[in-house]
Amino acid sequence: MSTLVLVLLTGVGLGALYFLVASGLSLIYGLMHVLNFAHGAFLTLGAFMGFEVARRLDSTTWWAFAVSILVGGLVGAGIAALTELALIRPLYERHIEQVLVTVGLAFAAVALFEGIWGSDPIYIQAPAWMRETTGVLGAQVPNTYWVLMAAATALLISLVVFLRYTRFGTIIRAGVENRAMVTALGIDVRTAFLLVFAIGGSAAGVGGVLAAHYTGYVSAHLGSTLLIFAFIVTVIGGLGSLPGAAIASVMVAVLQQFANYYLGGTGDIIVVVALAGVLLVRPSGLLGRRFA
């Protein structure tokens, strides 16, 4: 029983991490129809900058952890905003060029990170409580997973409230449906779309800092690895659907954890098979709009 609980809860925690990474992808595609393959670079840069700040403030304290989260989010938002202004804005409605530019940026970013921090993983330290475990029905669950669950829940609620109940959220949703009409009303939709990109980058930066604490290290390839699973859960949940991404994140991670434990480490294969099944049966994903 304790083993089952442990596998289940660690799967939910891993799903929370996947959602932190995938939420920005889903948000940007759902509102702007941009597939951003450089999203992993935002995550990695946020993780590195958060690590640098925490290291200088004594990374074993909660103060340093909180500041690293803040810095990671701000750095992710800043680099995402610059990317939208310089690379994405001139290429709206030119999807092939968008993919090529963001893929190129992702490769260039990895090379840059390796040049600055090296290619080897850099191991990090966390507050003492995060290195401990909490007992649940006989299972000792690492406390890092609780932090991931709390962060993912707070992010999902914040994004839903922002999009549904704020003026900027209304402008963004209206601009997606009819950009010409919103522009005719004297509203600068470009500012709203820039904000969307910044929010997505901020989520990636925060996810990068927490991913580093989950893995215990930060490296130039951290974002590239997680980006694969982020795309998988985004497609399974439905491109552009935040609730779909949240549900798919938990489903994929729990399935992966159970397969790794009970089926001899076949979690990644099972996840790919699940992705193929969803694409064959429901190409729009669990909660995505059906294709015409």
N, C-alpha and C positions, 0 to 999 in steps of 0.2 A: 504493500500500500504506500509506504513512504517513497519508494522508488517511482511509482506512478505519479505521485504528487510532485516530486522533484522534477521529473521530466516535463510534466504539464506546466508548472510554474516557470521553469527556465525557458520553455517554449514561448510562453506569453511574454516574458521579459525580452527575449530575442525578437519577438514580433513587434514589441514597442520600439526597439532600435530600428527595425526595418521601416516602421512607419515614420519615425523621425527623419529618415533619409528620403523616403518615398513621398512624403507630404509635399515637399517643395516641387518635386517633379510633377505630381498630380495637379497641384495648384496652378503651376505655370502652363501646363498643357491644357487644362480644363478652361482656363480663362483667356489664354493667349494663343493656344494651338502651336506652341513651340516645344519641340523635343530637345531638351537641353542635355547633351552628352557631356558637358563640362561640369555638371552638377557635382560629380565626385571630386573635382578639383576644389570647389568651394568648401566641401566637407573637409578635405585634407588640409587646406590652408587654415581653416578655423581651428582644427585640431592642433596644428603646429603652433599657431599663435597663442592658443589657450595654454598649451604646454609651456611655452616660453614665459608667459606671465606667471603661471602657477609656480614654476621653478624658482622664480625670483622672489616670490612671496611666501615660500615654504609650502610646498604642495600638499603637505599632510594636514593642513588646517582647512576648516570649512570656509574661511574667508577667502583663501586662495582658490578654492574650488568654485565658489560663487563668482569671483572676478573672472576666472578662466571661462566660465559659461557665458558671461556677459561679453567678454572680448571675442570669443568665438562667434557669437551671434552678430556682433557689430562688424567684424571682419567679413563674415559671410555675406552680410547685407551689402557692404561697401563694394566688394569685388563683383557681386551679382549685378548691382546697379551700373557699375562701369561696363560690364559685359553687355548689358542691355543697350546702353547708350552708344557704345562704340561698334558693336558687332551685330546685335540682333535687330535694333531699330531700322537700319537700312535694308534689312532682308525680310520684313514682314510679308507674308504670303508667298515667300520663295523658300519652300520647305527643304528642298535638296541642298541649297546653299547654307541654310541654317544648320543642317546636320553636319555638313563638311566643316564649317567654321567651328562648331562646338567640339567636334571630334578632334580637330587640329589643336584647339586650345587645351583640351584634356591631355593630349600627348605632350604638348609643350610644357604644361604645368608640372607633369610628373618629372620631366627632365630638369626643370628649374628647382623643384623640391629636392631632388637627388643632389644637385649641385650645391645647394645651401646646407642641407641637413644630412646628406649622405644616403646611401641605399640600404643601410642596415636599420633594423627597428631600434627605436629609442624607448627604453622601458621607463614607465612613469610611476609615480607614487600617488596614493589617494588618501583621504582622511581615514583614520583607523576604523570607523564604523563601516565604511564601504568595503573594507577588507574582511569583515566578519560575516557571520551568517545568522539567519533568524529561523527558528524552528516552526514548521507548519505541518501538523498531523504526522509528526515523526521525521519529516524531511528538513534538512538543513539547507535553506535557500540563501545563496549569496546576496548580500544587501544591495549590491550593484543593480540587481534586477528590479528591486523595488523603486530605485531612483529612475530607472528607465521607464517603468510603467507610469510613475507619477508625471514625468516629463512629457510622455506621449499623450497622456490624458489631458494635461493642461494645454498642450499645443492644439489638439483637436478641438477642444471647447473654444479656445481663443480664436481659431480660424473661422469656425462656424459663426460665432458671435460677430466677428468683424465683418464677414461677408453679408450677413443677414440683417444686422441691426445698426450699422453705421452708415454715414453718408457716403464715405469713400467706397464701402462695400456695395452700396446701391449703384454708384457710378460705374464701378468695375463691371458689375453684372449687366447693367444696361449697355455699356460699351461693347461687351462681348456680343450681345444680341443684335445691336444696331449701332455701329460706330458712327455712321454718318449723322444719324439723328442726334446723338449725344453731342457731337461736335457742333451741329447747327444750333444747339441750345447755349453755346458759348462755353462749354466745358472742355478742358484740355484732357482728352482721353490718354494722351501719351504719359502724362504725369501719373495717372492711375495705374497704367500698365508698368511704369517704372517701379511704382510701389509694390506691385505684385511680384516682380522679379526680386526686389530687395527682400520681401518677406520670405520668399522661397529660399533665397541664399542665406538668410538668417537662420531658418530652420535647419539648413544643411550645416552651418557653422556650429550650432548648438549640438546637432547630432554628431558632428565630428569629435567634439570634446568628450561627449558621453561614450562614443564608440571607442575612443582611446582608453577610457576607464574600463570599458567592457573587455577589451582585448588585453589590456595591461601595457600597451605600447602604442606609439605613433610612428608611422612610416609613410614614405612617399606614395605607396600603393594602397593605403588604407581606404581611400575613397573609391578607387577603381574596383576593389573587391566588393564593397558594399553596394556599389551602383548596380551591379549585375542583379542582385536580389531586389533592389529597389525597383528596377524596371519590371522584374517578374511580378512583384506584388501589385505594381501599378497597372499592368496589363490584365492580371487576373481580376483585380477589383473593378476595373473599368477605367479607361483613360479619362482623367478629369474628375473622377468621383473621390472626394476625400473620405466619406464613410466607406466606400468600396475599398479604398486603399487600407483603411484601418482594419476592416474585417479580413481582407486578404493577407495582410501582414501577420496577423495572429494565426490564421489557418496555415499559411505556408511555414511559419516558424515552428509551430507545434508539430506539424507533419514531419518537418525536417528533424526535429529533436527525437521524436518517436522512432523514425526510420534509422537514425544514427545509433540509437541505443538498442533497439530490438531487431533490426535487420542488418546489423554489421556495418554501420557507417555508410549506408546508401542514401542518406538524406538528400544530397544534392541531385542525385539521379531521380529520386522520387519527385522532387520539386519540379524538375524539368518535364517529367512525364505529366504531372498535374497541369503545368502550363500548356503543354500540347493538347491535353484533353479539353481544357477550357477554350482554347482557340478553335478547336474543331466543333465543339458543341455550341458555344456561345462566344463568338469572336469579339463582341462588344464588352465582355467581362461581366462580372456578377451584378454590378449596379451601373454599368455604363449604358449609354444610349445605343440602341440597335442601329447597325449600319443600314443605310438605304439600299 
